[in-house]
Amino acid sequence: MTKEQVEQLIQINADKIAPEFIETIRERLLNADESVATAAFAGLKGTTMMFLIAFFLGGYGVDRFMLGQTGLGAAKLLTCGGCGIWALIDLFTICGRTRTYNANKILEQI
């Protein structure tokens, strides 16, 4: 990919990626094929959507299941969100965990 294409792709999706991963992603994208890079960015989870899911369904562990953490999702489901405490903590951490999940997903594909 060209440097301009990489910068455009990163700018469009900057709010969905953890900042500490952006340089690594940028370097890998420069050596990647355009179709592979575009596919890697498809289907990223939005932080607003994940916050709403954590707010309304967090007590059932749906947010953890969606981020691929099935064990923690099951534990959260069985404990009713840790009696609400775990679900409340997850409301404050869901955006960061979503960005990290998206960055790791991109890095796995490129």
ChimeraX commands (.cxc) that place a marker at each C-alpha (Angstrom):
marker #1 position 0.00,0.00,0.00 radius 0.5
marker #1 position 1.09,3.56,-0.51 radius 0.5
marker #1 position 1.80,5.83,2.41 radius 0.5
marker #1 position -1.23,8.00,1.56 radius 0.5
marker #1 position -3.56,4.98,1.54 radius 0.5
marker #1 position -2.20,3.82,4.88 radius 0.5
marker #1 position -2.66,7.25,6.46 radius 0.5
marker #1 position -6.20,7.52,5.12 radius 0.5
marker #1 position -7.15,4.08,6.43 radius 0.5
marker #1 position -5.70,4.86,9.85 radius 0.5
marker #1 position -7.38,8.28,10.03 radius 0.5
marker #1 position -10.77,6.82,9.19 radius 0.5
marker #1 position -10.46,4.16,11.91 radius 0.5
marker #1 position -8.33,5.99,14.50 radius 0.5
marker #1 position -11.15,6.13,17.05 radius 0.5
marker #1 position -11.52,2.33,16.92 radius 0.5
marker #1 position -7.84,1.46,17.50 radius 0.5
marker #1 position -5.79,1.73,20.69 radius 0.5
marker #1 position -3.18,4.50,20.21 radius 0.5
marker #1 position -0.27,2.34,21.33 radius 0.5
marker #1 position -0.83,0.00,18.37 radius 0.5
marker #1 position -1.09,2.60,15.59 radius 0.5
marker #1 position 2.63,2.75,14.73 radius 0.5
marker #1 position 2.90,-1.04,14.51 radius 0.5
marker #1 position -0.19,-1.20,12.32 radius 0.5
marker #1 position 1.13,1.62,10.12 radius 0.5
marker #1 position 4.43,-0.23,9.55 radius 0.5
marker #1 position 2.71,-3.51,8.69 radius 0.5
marker #1 position 0.22,-1.82,6.36 radius 0.5
marker #1 position 3.03,-0.35,4.26 radius 0.5
marker #1 position 4.09,-3.91,3.38 radius 0.5
marker #1 position 0.58,-5.34,3.05 radius 0.5
marker #1 position -1.58,-5.85,0.00 radius 0.5
marker #1 position -4.45,-3.37,-0.33 radius 0.5
marker #1 position -7.19,-6.01,-0.32 radius 0.5
marker #1 position -5.76,-7.68,2.80 radius 0.5
marker #1 position -5.50,-4.35,4.58 radius 0.5
marker #1 position -9.05,-3.35,3.69 radius 0.5
marker #1 position -10.35,-6.71,4.85 radius 0.5
marker #1 position -8.47,-6.36,8.15 radius 0.5
marker #1 position -10.32,-3.12,8.92 radius 0.5
marker #1 position -13.74,-4.51,7.99 radius 0.5
marker #1 position -15.99,-5.43,10.87 radius 0.5
marker #1 position -14.25,-3.46,13.62 radius 0.5
marker #1 position -16.39,-2.95,16.68 radius 0.5
marker #1 position -17.39,0.61,17.52 radius 0.5
marker #1 position -16.74,1.91,21.01 radius 0.5
marker #1 position -20.16,3.59,21.29 radius 0.5
marker #1 position -21.97,0.42,20.31 radius 0.5
marker #1 position -19.94,-1.63,22.79 radius 0.5
marker #1 position -20.61,0.91,25.56 radius 0.5
marker #1 position -24.34,0.64,24.94 radius 0.5
marker #1 position -24.15,-3.14,24.95 radius 0.5
marker #1 position -22.19,-3.06,28.22 radius 0.5
marker #1 position -24.74,-0.65,29.70 radius 0.5
marker #1 position -27.84,-2.62,28.78 radius 0.5
marker #1 position -26.54,-6.21,28.63 radius 0.5
marker #1 position -23.33,-6.06,30.66 radius 0.5
marker #1 position -24.86,-7.88,33.59 radius 0.5
marker #1 position -25.31,-10.89,31.31 radius 0.5
marker #1 position -21.72,-10.81,30.02 radius 0.5
marker #1 position -22.70,-10.02,26.43 radius 0.5
marker #1 position -19.93,-7.42,26.14 radius 0.5
marker #1 position -17.29,-9.99,27.13 radius 0.5
marker #1 position -18.68,-12.57,24.71 radius 0.5
marker #1 position -18.55,-10.05,21.86 radius 0.5
marker #1 position -14.87,-9.35,22.55 radius 0.5
marker #1 position -14.05,-13.04,22.38 radius 0.5
marker #1 position -13.69,-13.53,26.14 radius 0.5
marker #1 position -16.07,-16.46,26.50 radius 0.5
marker #1 position -14.77,-17.63,29.86 radius 0.5
marker #1 position -15.15,-14.22,31.46 radius 0.5
marker #1 position -18.50,-13.78,29.75 radius 0.5
marker #1 position -19.76,-17.02,31.26 radius 0.5
marker #1 position -18.43,-16.07,34.69 radius 0.5
marker #1 position -20.08,-12.67,34.44 radius 0.5
marker #1 position -23.34,-14.30,33.36 radius 0.5
marker #1 position -23.32,-16.78,36.25 radius 0.5
marker #1 position -22.57,-14.09,38.84 radius 0.5
marker #1 position -25.06,-11.56,37.41 radius 0.5
marker #1 position -22.24,-9.21,36.53 radius 0.5
marker #1 position -20.44,-9.80,39.81 radius 0.5
marker #1 position -23.55,-8.61,41.66 radius 0.5
marker #1 position -23.43,-5.49,39.52 radius 0.5
marker #1 position -19.96,-4.41,40.58 radius 0.5
marker #1 position -18.16,-6.11,37.69 radius 0.5
marker #1 position -20.71,-4.75,35.23 radius 0.5
marker #1 position -20.19,-1.22,36.58 radius 0.5
marker #1 position -16.41,-1.48,36.29 radius 0.5
marker #1 position -16.77,-2.77,32.74 radius 0.5
marker #1 position -18.71,0.36,31.81 radius 0.5
marker #1 position -15.59,2.41,32.48 radius 0.5
marker #1 position -13.18,0.02,30.73 radius 0.5
marker #1 position -15.18,-1.17,27.71 radius 0.5
marker #1 position -13.96,1.51,25.29 radius 0.5
marker #1 position -10.29,0.77,25.95 radius 0.5
marker #1 position -10.84,-2.99,25.75 radius 0.5
marker #1 position -12.71,-2.57,22.47 radius 0.5
marker #1 position -9.89,-0.52,20.93 radius 0.5
marker #1 position -7.31,-3.10,22.04 radius 0.5
marker #1 position -9.46,-5.92,20.64 radius 0.5
marker #1 position -9.74,-4.14,17.29 radius 0.5
marker #1 position -5.99,-3.47,17.13 radius 0.5
marker #1 position -5.16,-7.10,17.89 radius 0.5
marker #1 position -7.67,-8.25,15.26 radius 0.5
marker #1 position -6.02,-6.03,12.65 radius 0.5
marker #1 position -2.53,-7.17,13.58 radius 0.5
marker #1 position -3.55,-10.83,13.29 radius 0.5
marker #1 position -4.81,-10.30,9.75 radius 0.5
marker #1 position -1.97,-8.23,8.29 radius 0.5
marker link #1:1,2 radius 0.2
marker link #1:2,3 radius 0.2
marker link #1:3,4 radius 0.2
marker link #1:4,5 radius 0.2
marker link #1:5,6 radius 0.2
marker link #1:6,7 radius 0.2
marker link #1:7,8 radius 0.2
marker link #1:8,9 radius 0.2
marker link #1:9,10 radius 0.2
marker link #1:10,11 radius 0.2
marker link #1:11,12 radius 0.2
marker link #1:12,13 radius 0.2
marker link #1:13,14 radius 0.2
marker link #1:14,15 radius 0.2
marker link #1:15,16 radius 0.2
marker link #1:16,17 radius 0.2
marker link #1:17,18 radius 0.2
marker link #1:18,19 radius 0.2
marker link #1:19,20 radius 0.2
marker link #1:20,21 radius 0.2
marker link #1:21,22 radius 0.2
marker link #1:22,23 radius 0.2
marker link #1:23,24 radius 0.2
marker link #1:24,25 radius 0.2
marker link #1:25,26 radius 0.2
marker link #1:26,27 radius 0.2
marker link #1:27,28 radius 0.2
marker link #1:28,29 radius 0.2
marker link #1:29,30 radius 0.2
marker link #1:30,31 radius 0.2
marker link #1:31,32 radius 0.2
marker link #1:32,33 radius 0.2
marker link #1:33,34 radius 0.2
marker link #1:34,35 radius 0.2
marker link #1:35,36 radius 0.2
marker link #1:36,37 radius 0.2
marker link #1:37,38 radius 0.2
marker link #1:38,39 radius 0.2
marker link #1:39,40 radius 0.2
marker link #1:40,41 radius 0.2
marker link #1:41,42 radius 0.2
marker link #1:42,43 radius 0.2
marker link #1:43,44 radius 0.2
marker link #1:44,45 radius 0.2
marker link #1:45,46 radius 0.2
marker link #1:46,47 radius 0.2
marker link #1:47,48 radius 0.2
marker link #1:48,49 radius 0.2
marker link #1:49,50 radius 0.2
marker link #1:50,51 radius 0.2
marker link #1:51,52 radius 0.2
marker link #1:52,53 radius 0.2
marker link #1:53,54 radius 0.2
marker link #1:54,55 radius 0.2
marker link #1:55,56 radius 0.2
marker link #1:56,57 radius 0.2
marker link #1:57,58 radius 0.2
marker link #1:58,59 radius 0.2
marker link #1:59,60 radius 0.2
marker link #1:60,61 radius 0.2
marker link #1:61,62 radius 0.2
marker link #1:62,63 radius 0.2
marker link #1:63,64 radius 0.2
marker link #1:64,65 radius 0.2
marker link #1:65,66 radius 0.2
marker link #1:66,67 radius 0.2
marker link #1:67,68 radius 0.2
marker link #1:68,69 radius 0.2
marker link #1:69,70 radius 0.2
marker link #1:70,71 radius 0.2
marker link #1:71,72 radius 0.2
marker link #1:72,73 radius 0.2
marker link #1:73,74 radius 0.2
marker link #1:74,75 radius 0.2
marker link #1:75,76 radius 0.2
marker link #1:76,77 radius 0.2
marker link #1:77,78 radius 0.2
marker link #1:78,79 radius 0.2
marker link #1:79,80 radius 0.2
marker link #1:80,81 radius 0.2
marker link #1:81,82 radius 0.2
marker link #1:82,83 radius 0.2
marker link #1:83,84 radius 0.2
marker link #1:84,85 radius 0.2
marker link #1:85,86 radius 0.2
marker link #1:86,87 radius 0.2
marker link #1:87,88 radius 0.2
marker link #1:88,89 radius 0.2
marker link #1:89,90 radius 0.2
marker link #1:90,91 radius 0.2
marker link #1:91,92 radius 0.2
marker link #1:92,93 radius 0.2
marker link #1:93,94 radius 0.2
marker link #1:94,95 radius 0.2
marker link #1:95,96 radius 0.2
marker link #1:96,97 radius 0.2
marker link #1:97,98 radius 0.2
marker link #1:98,99 radius 0.2
marker link #1:99,100 radius 0.2
marker link #1:100,101 radius 0.2
marker link #1:101,102 radius 0.2
marker link #1:102,103 radius 0.2
marker link #1:103,104 radius 0.2
marker link #1:104,105 radius 0.2
marker link #1:105,106 radius 0.2
marker link #1:106,107 radius 0.2
marker link #1:107,108 radius 0.2
marker link #1:108,109 radius 0.2
marker link #1:109,110 radius 0.2
view
